[in-house]
């Protein structure tokens, strides 16, 4: 027989799962509408209609539209941290860790493309405190890529380059899939986009004596 404590734990887990599911539903609806029309043209009622819920329910999760916009942006940055950590966990080789981190960023952008666009469009509309939070989260999300590049340099695998410029160049490229998907999507798949830009980025920094070891990542640029 299930104890009272076990029943309470099960009920709490079910409530938590429902809250997470509902929050995800609202974030997806907001990203879809706000990413297309911008925050000035979208009301909380519009988001409620898109999500198929009452507007009162939204206010149980978010106090106002700006809180909702910030939550959508923070969600993307949180996903970067989770996915990149997972993608690089088993990569001991720092060059392959760079490639895995970039692929992780790109995977989030592909899955949350509308939210990624929103992050670029709407960050400026946030209050100063909110913008500072977003900036800090973005710097944090770039950390694994910068660390992998630093390890690759320390191991003598890549040239002496500005690691911050290199890392943020890759981050910008990941976001570019969302911003210019209407163009790139005409002639290449997401997988091809990731492979092409991985090769371009790594071919510019890997030392000549190590290029053969990464021929699979460099493709025809090896």
Buried (B, 14 or more C-beta within 10 A) or exposed (E): EEEEEEEEEEEEEEEEEEEEEBBEBBBBBBBBBBBEEEBEEBEBEBBBBBBEBEBEEBBEBBEEBBBBBBBBBBBBBBBBBEBBEEBBEEBEBBBBBBBBBBBBBBBBBBEBBBBBBBBEBBBEBBEEEBBEBBEEBBEEBBBBBBBBBBBBBEEEBBEEBEBEEBBBBBBEBBBBBBBEBEEBEEEBEBEEBBBBBBBBBBBEBBEEEBBEBBEEBBBEBB
